[in-house]
Amino acid sequence: MPDSSEGASPALVVGPDAADQPRLAQSGSGSDTMAQLILTTLLATLGFALSSVLALQVLIQERDEVASALPWLAPSLKVLCQPLNCSLRPQKNIDAILIDNSAFAKLTPESFRLSLVLRNKSATPVAVPALELTLIDAQDEVLVRRVLLSEELFASADSIEPGADWSPSVEVLLPTAVALRISGYRLLAFYP
């Protein structure tokens, strides 16, 4: 009779040869298992707590963008900012700002009025930008370059609502020698 163990798959042997067979690892005593369970639970809790702190830190750091993208979170973010002495500001999205119309008109030999219309093209409020006014002569050389911050433009709010226009107007005083050479101007909206 041929040996039936040749070419056959391994099987559980019962009897005197059973001691030679590999065994499955047996779990340790009840106290070892409890210690492993406590350690696993502690590490999982610590990992969750650290992940939550990281998520909170990112939320606080990016609060302006989050409030703009998810307006329903803005009240909660304001409450969160109170003890941290931070505030929510409108999003700075220069691509949403369009200088729709502008004029630089002479009032007196040394006084000019800059008037313009800024339009918010986005679906969310955006921060009022600063403006760079560059005055040029007939040869397109720069005579004066001046930055006008939102405070100097008498912004009544810190944002421009979605689809809204804002029309600032400001008086610019120049020395007579410069005023006589002005032949044009350029405007650039930007965030400092």
MARMI-820204 format. One line per field, with one value per residue: residue number from 0; residue in one letter; x, y, z of N, C-alpha, C in turn. Coordinates in nm, 4 decimals. Each point is the difference from the previous one (the first is absolute). Layout:
seq	[NUM,...]
type	[a,...]
nu	[X,...]
nv	[Y,...]
nw	[Z,...]
cau	[X,...]
cav	[Y,...]
caw	[Z,...]
cu	[X,...]
cv	[Y,...]
cw	[Z,...]
//
This chain:
seq	[0,1,2,3,4,5,6,7,8,9,10,11,12,13,14,15,16,17,18,19,20,21,22,23,24,25,26,27,28,29,30,31,32,33,34,35,36,37,38,39,40,41,42,43,44,45,46,47,48,49,50,51,52,53,54,55,56,57,58,59,60,61,62,63,64,65,66,67,68,69,70,71,72,73,74,75,76,77,78,79,80,81,82,83,84,85,86,87,88,89,90,91,92,93,94,95,96,97,98,99,100,101,102,103,104,105,106,107,108,109,110,111,112,113,114,115,116,117,118,119,120,121,122,123,124,125,126,127,128,129,130,131,132,133,134,135,136,137,138,139,140,141,142,143,144,145,146,147,148,149,150,151,152,153,154,155,156,157,158,159,160,161,162,163,164,165,166,167,168,169,170,171,172,173,174,175,176,177,178,179,180,181,182,183,184,185,186,187,188,189,190,191]
type	[m,p,d,s,s,e,g,a,s,p,a,l,v,v,g,p,d,a,a,d,q,p,r,l,a,q,s,g,s,g,s,d,t,m,a,q,l,i,l,t,t,l,l,a,t,l,g,f,a,l,s,s,v,l,a,l,q,v,l,i,q,e,r,d,e,v,a,s,a,l,p,w,l,a,p,s,l,k,v,l,c,q,p,l,n,c,s,l,r,p,q,k,n,i,d,a,i,l,i,d,n,s,a,f,a,k,l,t,p,e,s,f,r,l,s,l,v,l,r,n,k,s,a,t,p,v,a,v,p,a,l,e,l,t,l,i,d,a,q,d,e,v,l,v,r,r,v,l,l,s,e,e,l,f,a,s,a,d,s,i,e,p,g,a,d,w,s,p,s,v,e,v,l,l,p,t,a,v,a,l,r,i,s,g,y,r,l,l,a,f,y,p]
nu	[0.0848,-0.0189,0.1025,-0.1054,0.1123,0.0462,0.0290,-0.0292,-0.1037,0.0674,-0.0060,-0.0972,0.1078,-0.0776,0.0466,0.0859,-0.0259,-0.1051,0.0883,0.0239,-0.1288,0.0099,0.0047,-0.1247,0.0400,0.0223,-0.1140,0.0614,0.0449,-0.1003,0.1003,0.0700,-0.1085,-0.0269,0.1270,-0.0052,-0.1148,0.0511,0.1132,-0.0680,-0.0838,0.1034,0.0649,-0.1116,-0.0218,0.1278,-0.0061,-0.1173,0.0492,0.1139,-0.0733,-0.0781,0.1083,0.0544,-0.1153,-0.0040,0.1272,-0.0226,-0.1080,0.0736,0.1028,-0.0877,-0.0292,0.0752,0.0823,0.0027,0.0018,0.0895,0.0625,-0.0075,-0.0821,-0.0583,0.1308,-0.0278,-0.1272,0.0197,0.0503,-0.0999,-0.0811,0.0549,-0.0138,-0.1121,0.0140,0.0130,-0.0883,-0.0771,-0.0019,-0.1208,0.0755,-0.0459,-0.0329,0.1296,-0.0825,0.1218,-0.0111,-0.0648,0.1054,-0.0934,0.0984,-0.1261,0.0324,0.0720,0.0258,0.0884,-0.0770,0.0387,0.0221,0.1263,0.0884,-0.0266,-0.1280,-0.0101,-0.1017,0.0297,-0.0741,-0.0563,-0.0247,-0.0063,0.0074,-0.0803,0.0790,0.0384,-0.0247,0.1154,-0.0179,0.0622,0.1217,-0.0149,0.0400,0.1311,0.0334,0.0614,0.0204,0.0179,0.0612,-0.0302,0.1140,0.0237,0.1163,-0.1095,0.0666,0.0338,-0.1006,-0.1105,0.0347,-0.1293,0.0127,-0.1229,0.0104,-0.0712,0.0777,0.0969,-0.0621,0.0033,0.0526,-0.1304,0.0383,0.0256,-0.1218,0.0064,-0.1296,-0.0458,0.0611,0.0472,-0.0324,0.1214,-0.0412,0.1275,0.0221,0.1183,0.0312,0.0742,0.0891,0.0443,0.1336,0.0025,0.1285,-0.0489,-0.0904,0.0933,0.0710,-0.1083,0.0132,0.0160,-0.0705,0.0440,-0.0935,0.0382,-0.0914,0.0293,0.0446,0.0196]
nv	[-0.1158,0.0909,0.0818,0.0193,0.0209,-0.0794,0.1231,-0.0324,0.0754,0.0899,-0.0854,0.0243,-0.0294,-0.0983,-0.0005,-0.1039,0.0134,0.0275,-0.0460,-0.0672,0.0154,0.1039,0.0883,0.0387,0.1268,-0.0275,0.0599,0.1109,0.0288,0.0040,0.0112,-0.0862,-0.0689,0.0160,-0.0207,-0.0979,-0.0354,0.0170,-0.0582,-0.0910,-0.0053,0.0008,-0.0802,-0.0684,0.0139,-0.0270,-0.0954,-0.0324,0.0127,-0.0568,-0.0894,-0.0028,0.0013,-0.0867,-0.0657,0.0167,-0.0337,-0.0925,-0.0346,0.0197,-0.0674,-0.0827,0.0644,0.0926,-0.0910,-0.0614,0.1158,0.0293,-0.1161,0.0044,0.0901,-0.1185,-0.0097,0.1125,-0.0183,-0.1265,0.0415,0.0874,-0.0963,-0.0801,0.1085,0.0112,-0.1226,-0.0166,0.0982,-0.0731,0.0268,0.0061,-0.0162,0.0887,-0.0888,-0.0163,0.0367,0.0344,-0.1284,0.0197,0.0805,0.0796,0.0702,0.0299,0.1045,0.0926,0.1044,0.0788,0.0828,0.1035,0.0362,0.0084,0.0983,-0.0148,0.0020,-0.1301,-0.0498,-0.1057,-0.0418,-0.1024,-0.1085,-0.0592,-0.1118,-0.0622,-0.0775,-0.0203,-0.1201,0.0454,0.0543,0.1086,-0.0035,0.1207,0.0107,0.0039,0.1237,-0.0309,0.1302,-0.0146,0.1144,0.0157,0.0251,0.0894,-0.0203,-0.0090,0.1044,-0.0724,0.0814,-0.0647,-0.0742,-0.0213,-0.0559,-0.0330,-0.0010,-0.1038,0.0259,0.0166,-0.1100,0.0172,-0.1210,-0.0066,-0.0985,-0.1164,-0.0075,-0.0616,0.0177,-0.1246,0.0198,0.0553,0.1279,0.0512,0.1225,-0.0213,0.1096,0.0398,0.1030,0.0291,0.0382,0.0803,-0.0032,0.1291,-0.0170,-0.0835,0.0800,0.0863,-0.1019,-0.0100,-0.1165,-0.0773,-0.1099,-0.0800,-0.0927,-0.0425,-0.0959,0.0017,-0.1082,0.0938]
nw	[0.0000,-0.0971,0.0315,0.0727,0.0709,-0.0972,-0.0330,0.1215,0.0149,0.0715,0.0977,0.0775,0.0674,0.0283,0.1193,0.0020,-0.1303,0.0749,0.0847,-0.1121,-0.0015,-0.0924,0.0964,0.0092,-0.0111,0.1219,0.0219,0.0472,0.1156,0.0781,0.0873,-0.0786,-0.0198,0.1261,0.0236,-0.0918,0.0512,0.1198,-0.0369,-0.0657,0.1005,0.0820,-0.0819,-0.0122,0.1299,0.0250,-0.0913,0.0504,0.1238,-0.0387,-0.0645,0.1080,0.0761,-0.0842,-0.0057,0.1311,0.0045,-0.0911,0.0692,0.1076,-0.0520,-0.0530,0.1119,-0.0590,-0.0504,0.1193,0.0631,-0.0941,0.0094,0.1328,-0.0534,-0.0019,-0.0218,-0.0642,0.0430,-0.0314,-0.1146,-0.0018,0.0428,-0.0891,-0.0752,0.0683,0.0515,-0.1306,0.0172,-0.0800,-0.1272,-0.0511,-0.1061,-0.0870,-0.0893,-0.0177,-0.0953,-0.0381,-0.0332,0.1141,0.0112,-0.0472,-0.0558,0.0250,0.0720,-0.0617,0.0785,-0.0615,0.0704,-0.0717,0.1271,0.0384,-0.0180,0.1289,-0.0294,0.0232,-0.0679,0.0770,-0.1005,0.0607,-0.0704,0.1179,-0.0721,0.0872,-0.0747,0.1247,0.0486,0.0484,0.1202,-0.0465,0.0499,0.0529,-0.1262,-0.0031,-0.0330,-0.1116,0.0238,-0.1303,0.0182,-0.1294,-0.0656,-0.0944,0.0613,0.0710,0.0483,0.1048,0.0314,0.0331,0.1032,0.0213,0.1192,-0.0325,0.1320,0.0404,0.1048,-0.0896,-0.0381,0.1314,0.0089,-0.0185,-0.0790,0.0583,-0.0586,-0.1167,0.0068,-0.0095,-0.1151,0.1109,-0.0159,0.0013,0.0275,0.0266,0.0672,-0.0466,0.0763,-0.1074,0.0932,-0.0985,0.0010,-0.0208,0.0279,0.0884,0.0545,-0.0380,0.0465,0.0771,-0.0630,0.1058,0.0233,0.0965,0.0097,0.1167,0.0076,0.1305,0.0627,0.0915]
cau	[-0.0848,0.0841,-0.0135,-0.1037,0.0403,0.0717,-0.0815,-0.1273,0.0101,0.0192,-0.1231,0.0166,0.0270,-0.0441,0.0643,0.1345,0.0775,-0.0568,0.0950,0.0956,-0.0676,-0.0005,-0.1230,-0.0343,0.0406,-0.1096,0.0010,0.0588,-0.0921,-0.1014,0.0581,0.0730,-0.1004,-0.0585,0.1016,0.0042,-0.1241,0.0121,0.1002,-0.0591,-0.1016,0.0709,0.0643,-0.1052,-0.0531,0.1042,0.0025,-0.1201,0.0143,0.0999,-0.0598,-0.0992,0.0735,0.0547,-0.1117,-0.0392,0.1051,-0.0171,-0.1246,0.0264,0.0947,-0.0659,-0.1366,-0.0588,-0.0366,-0.1068,-0.1229,-0.0435,-0.0473,-0.1115,-0.0529,-0.0749,0.0950,0.0520,-0.0315,0.0803,0.1390,0.0072,0.0011,0.1308,0.1034,-0.0063,0.1043,0.1315,0.0264,0.0149,-0.1222,-0.0258,0.0118,-0.0446,0.1018,0.0765,-0.0029,0.0219,-0.0570,-0.1424,-0.0136,0.0100,-0.0083,-0.0981,0.0023,0.0821,0.0257,0.0957,-0.0385,0.0670,-0.0899,0.0753,0.1330,0.0744,-0.0952,-0.0664,-0.0966,0.0000,-0.1285,-0.0006,-0.1005,0.0522,-0.1086,0.0300,-0.0542,-0.0153,-0.1263,0.0204,0.0591,0.1454,0.0563,0.0272,0.1432,0.0729,0.0208,0.1252,-0.0208,0.1256,-0.0180,0.1039,0.0106,-0.0229,0.0927,-0.0385,0.0887,-0.0705,0.0221,-0.0350,-0.0686,-0.0551,-0.0884,-0.1159,-0.0592,-0.1456,-0.0335,0.0155,-0.1085,-0.1203,-0.0859,-0.0915,-0.0034,0.1261,-0.0198,-0.0904,-0.0932,-0.0001,-0.0659,-0.0224,0.0973,0.0415,0.0488,0.0750,0.0478,0.0973,0.0730,0.1456,0.0733,0.1318,0.0748,-0.0332,0.0935,-0.0442,-0.1351,0.0056,0.0543,-0.0846,-0.0753,-0.0802,0.0114,-0.0318,-0.0503,0.0157,-0.0561,0.0792,-0.0095,0.1328]
cav	[0.1158,0.1175,0.0966,0.0960,0.1372,0.0561,0.0758,0.0425,0.1254,-0.0252,-0.0187,-0.0021,-0.1376,-0.0256,-0.1206,0.0176,0.0922,0.1342,0.0870,0.0483,0.0940,0.1387,0.0411,0.1415,0.0709,0.0114,0.1298,-0.0044,-0.0006,0.1054,0.1311,0.0471,0.0433,0.1250,0.1040,0.0332,0.0711,0.1348,0.0713,0.0277,0.1027,0.1230,0.0496,0.0438,0.1249,0.1006,0.0309,0.0783,0.1318,0.0763,0.0325,0.1053,0.1240,0.0427,0.0505,0.1282,0.0967,0.0349,0.0777,0.1349,0.0643,0.0261,0.0386,0.0926,-0.0767,-0.0930,0.0789,0.0416,-0.1175,-0.0602,0.1111,-0.0473,-0.0208,0.1291,0.0291,-0.0866,0.0473,0.1231,-0.0423,-0.0623,0.1039,0.0917,-0.0207,-0.0009,0.1378,0.0085,0.0488,-0.0453,0.1052,-0.0487,-0.0673,0.0828,-0.0671,0.1091,-0.0381,0.0345,0.1460,0.0588,0.1462,0.0111,0.1336,0.0917,0.1330,0.0821,0.1325,0.1159,0.0912,0.1256,-0.0315,-0.0975,-0.0931,-0.0904,-0.0925,-0.1366,-0.0672,-0.1304,-0.0980,-0.1355,-0.0979,-0.1340,-0.0967,-0.1322,-0.0311,0.0206,0.1316,0.0087,0.1149,0.1200,0.0009,0.1268,0.0376,0.0659,0.1029,0.0374,0.1123,-0.0062,0.1166,-0.0276,-0.1045,-0.1184,-0.0144,0.0151,0.1244,-0.0245,-0.1266,0.0151,-0.1065,0.0486,-0.1075,0.0104,0.1081,0.1255,0.0052,0.0192,-0.1185,-0.0048,-0.1396,-0.0669,-0.0946,0.0320,-0.1122,-0.0695,0.0668,0.1421,0.1011,0.0976,0.1157,0.0976,0.1215,0.0599,0.1139,-0.0199,0.1268,-0.0191,0.1232,0.0579,-0.0489,-0.1343,0.0106,0.0504,-0.1014,-0.1195,-0.0231,-0.1210,-0.0692,-0.1426,-0.0458,-0.1423,-0.0429,-0.1082,-0.0144,0.0129]
caw	[0.0000,-0.0076,0.1100,-0.0386,0.0299,-0.1134,-0.0945,0.0598,0.0732,0.1426,0.0768,0.1446,0.0431,0.1372,0.0506,0.0518,-0.0835,0.0129,0.0683,-0.0985,-0.0894,0.0471,0.0672,-0.0069,0.1207,0.0956,0.0651,0.1328,0.1118,-0.0029,0.0333,-0.1183,-0.0973,0.0515,-0.0153,-0.1422,-0.0303,0.0575,-0.0788,-0.1304,0.0206,0.0326,-0.1217,-0.0917,0.0553,-0.0197,-0.1431,-0.0314,0.0621,-0.0752,-0.1299,0.0240,0.0264,-0.1285,-0.0806,0.0593,-0.0330,-0.1411,-0.0089,0.0507,-0.0904,-0.1285,0.0349,-0.0972,-0.1186,0.0382,0.0160,-0.1328,-0.0737,0.0747,0.0806,0.1160,0.1096,0.0471,0.1414,0.0884,-0.0049,0.0797,0.1405,0.0215,-0.0037,0.1151,0.1013,-0.0631,-0.0426,-0.1446,-0.0635,-0.1365,-0.1010,-0.1312,-0.0806,-0.0940,-0.1298,-0.0955,-0.1295,0.0003,-0.0073,-0.1335,-0.0075,-0.1072,-0.0590,0.0803,-0.0563,0.0739,-0.0505,0.0601,0.0711,0.0026,-0.0554,0.0813,0.0605,-0.0938,0.0607,-0.0508,0.0216,-0.0650,0.0391,0.0202,-0.0002,0.0505,-0.0955,0.0615,0.0673,0.1430,0.0284,-0.0050,0.0709,-0.0794,-0.0312,-0.0115,-0.1400,-0.0359,-0.1019,-0.0653,-0.0923,-0.1026,-0.0887,-0.1423,-0.0432,0.0771,0.1150,0.1272,0.0746,0.1406,0.0297,0.1351,0.0459,0.0756,0.0793,0.0080,0.0933,-0.0734,-0.0979,0.0815,-0.0073,0.1145,0.0439,-0.0310,-0.1102,-0.1097,-0.0078,-0.1300,-0.1116,0.0290,-0.0417,0.1003,-0.0761,0.0794,-0.0644,0.0908,-0.0543,-0.0016,-0.0113,-0.0598,-0.0258,-0.1308,-0.1011,-0.0386,-0.0544,-0.1379,-0.0910,-0.0020,-0.1237,0.0165,0.1291,0.0042,0.1294,0.0281,0.1277,0.0609,0.1459,0.0630]
cu	[0.0896,-0.0271,-0.0956,0.0411,0.0753,-0.0969,-0.1317,0.0209,0.0157,-0.1335,0.0342,0.0141,-0.0409,0.0682,0.1405,0.0840,-0.0460,0.0979,0.1009,-0.0580,0.0081,-0.1349,-0.0235,0.0442,-0.1206,0.0094,0.0501,-0.1072,-0.0959,0.0573,0.0793,-0.0962,-0.0617,0.0992,0.0107,-0.1233,0.0060,0.0988,-0.0554,-0.1039,0.0645,0.0650,-0.1025,-0.0592,0.0992,0.0086,-0.1195,0.0125,0.0998,-0.0520,-0.1018,0.0667,0.0594,-0.1102,-0.0465,0.1019,-0.0110,-0.1247,0.0214,0.0927,-0.0674,-0.1435,-0.0661,-0.0472,-0.1147,-0.1322,-0.0542,-0.0593,-0.1224,-0.0613,-0.0772,0.0910,0.0495,-0.0386,0.0812,0.1458,0.0169,0.0048,0.1351,0.1107,-0.0005,0.1070,0.1418,0.0418,0.0325,-0.1320,-0.0140,0.0088,-0.0505,0.1167,0.0680,0.0113,0.0116,-0.0564,-0.1484,-0.0237,0.0228,-0.0075,-0.0859,0.0080,0.0895,0.0185,0.0976,-0.0152,0.0691,-0.1053,0.0595,0.1380,0.0769,-0.0887,-0.0729,-0.0979,0.0106,-0.1337,0.0039,-0.1141,0.0686,-0.1185,0.0523,-0.0680,-0.0295,-0.1365,0.0112,0.0555,0.1522,0.0457,0.0219,0.1504,0.0609,0.0161,0.1382,-0.0315,0.1367,-0.0316,0.1180,-0.0009,-0.0199,0.0925,-0.0240,0.0975,-0.0790,0.0395,-0.0194,-0.0670,-0.0446,-0.0928,-0.1087,-0.0629,-0.1502,-0.0437,0.0081,-0.1080,-0.1361,-0.0975,-0.0866,-0.0133,0.1338,-0.0131,-0.0924,-0.0863,0.0010,-0.0787,-0.0193,0.1119,0.0333,0.0690,0.0727,0.0413,0.0915,0.0712,0.1498,0.0653,0.1412,0.0728,-0.0291,0.0909,-0.0391,-0.1352,-0.0007,0.0445,-0.0886,-0.0731,-0.0856,0.0219,-0.0309,-0.0463,0.0184,-0.0605,0.0846,-0.0281,0.1400,0.0317]
cv	[0.1224,0.0933,0.1100,0.1442,0.0641,0.0712,0.0461,0.1292,-0.0292,-0.0076,0.0002,-0.1447,-0.0118,-0.1277,0.0298,0.0958,0.1451,0.0958,0.0577,0.1068,0.1421,0.0346,0.1489,0.0655,0.0137,0.1350,-0.0159,0.0003,0.1173,0.1369,0.0561,0.0545,0.1326,0.1152,0.0427,0.0809,0.1441,0.0831,0.0381,0.1122,0.1350,0.0613,0.0502,0.1338,0.1143,0.0410,0.0853,0.1415,0.0869,0.0391,0.1122,0.1347,0.0548,0.0589,0.1358,0.1089,0.0446,0.0856,0.1435,0.0757,0.0435,0.0490,0.0907,-0.0744,-0.0959,0.0758,0.0458,-0.1168,-0.0640,0.1052,-0.0429,-0.0280,0.1311,0.0311,-0.0847,0.0443,0.1294,-0.0325,-0.0609,0.1048,0.0894,-0.0270,0.0041,0.1375,0.0086,0.0488,-0.0607,0.1190,-0.0551,-0.0596,0.0995,-0.0767,0.1061,-0.0325,0.0351,0.1500,0.0475,0.1519,0.0286,0.1335,0.0871,0.1315,0.0726,0.1413,0.1107,0.0898,0.1406,-0.0322,-0.1067,-0.1096,-0.0798,-0.0877,-0.1341,-0.0623,-0.1329,-0.0858,-0.1357,-0.0954,-0.1331,-0.1005,-0.1358,-0.0156,0.0165,0.1403,-0.0073,0.1268,0.1164,0.0052,0.1392,0.0271,0.0602,0.0944,0.0399,0.1108,0.0019,0.1268,-0.0442,-0.1093,-0.1322,-0.0287,0.0297,0.1310,-0.0227,-0.1360,0.0091,-0.1165,0.0624,-0.1197,0.0218,0.1113,0.1362,0.0174,0.0138,-0.1160,-0.0058,-0.1420,-0.0637,-0.1001,0.0579,-0.1237,-0.0643,0.0765,0.1494,0.0865,0.0873,0.1126,0.0995,0.1198,0.0700,0.1151,-0.0257,0.1361,-0.0281,0.1329,0.0483,-0.0538,-0.1391,0.0081,0.0451,-0.1067,-0.1240,-0.0111,-0.1265,-0.0631,-0.1479,-0.0334,-0.1514,-0.0275,-0.1159,-0.0056,0.0096,-0.1179]
cw	[0.0000,0.1163,-0.0446,0.0254,-0.1151,-0.0929,0.0572,0.0742,0.1477,0.0713,0.1472,0.0430,0.1450,0.0453,0.0440,-0.0835,0.0130,0.0650,-0.0973,-0.0910,0.0553,0.0622,-0.0243,0.1291,0.0908,0.0677,0.1416,0.1068,-0.0108,0.0303,-0.1167,-0.1045,0.0433,-0.0158,-0.1457,-0.0411,0.0524,-0.0805,-0.1367,0.0103,0.0291,-0.1245,-0.1007,0.0466,-0.0192,-0.1469,-0.0408,0.0569,-0.0769,-0.1386,0.0138,0.0250,-0.1291,-0.0889,0.0522,-0.0330,-0.1459,-0.0187,0.0469,-0.0956,-0.1305,0.0190,-0.1033,-0.1252,0.0301,0.0122,-0.1343,-0.0778,0.0649,0.0924,0.1245,0.1196,0.0621,0.1447,0.0978,0.0022,0.0794,0.1485,0.0351,0.0082,0.1249,0.1054,-0.0577,-0.0504,-0.1498,-0.0590,-0.1388,-0.0928,-0.1319,-0.0776,-0.0937,-0.1307,-0.1082,-0.1374,-0.0090,-0.0166,-0.1437,0.0136,-0.1223,-0.0733,0.0886,-0.0731,0.0918,-0.0537,0.0789,0.0640,0.0025,-0.0582,0.0789,0.0577,-0.1081,0.0774,-0.0713,0.0376,-0.0738,0.0503,0.0074,0.0073,0.0514,-0.0930,0.0635,0.0670,0.1513,0.0237,-0.0072,0.0715,-0.0960,-0.0269,0.0160,-0.1493,-0.0166,-0.1155,-0.0543,-0.0996,-0.0967,-0.0857,-0.1449,-0.0538,0.0745,0.1142,0.1272,0.0660,0.1497,0.0082,0.1448,0.0311,0.0856,0.0712,0.0121,0.0950,-0.0696,-0.1066,0.0688,-0.0156,0.1249,0.0547,-0.0373,-0.1138,-0.1067,-0.0192,-0.1394,-0.1060,0.0175,-0.0557,0.1201,-0.0746,0.0894,-0.0857,0.0999,-0.0706,0.0150,-0.0217,-0.0501,-0.0109,-0.1430,-0.1096,-0.0497,-0.0690,-0.1452,-0.0999,-0.0135,-0.1335,0.0098,0.1361,-0.0199,0.1405,0.0113,0.1366,0.0520,0.1480,0.0588,0.0904]
//
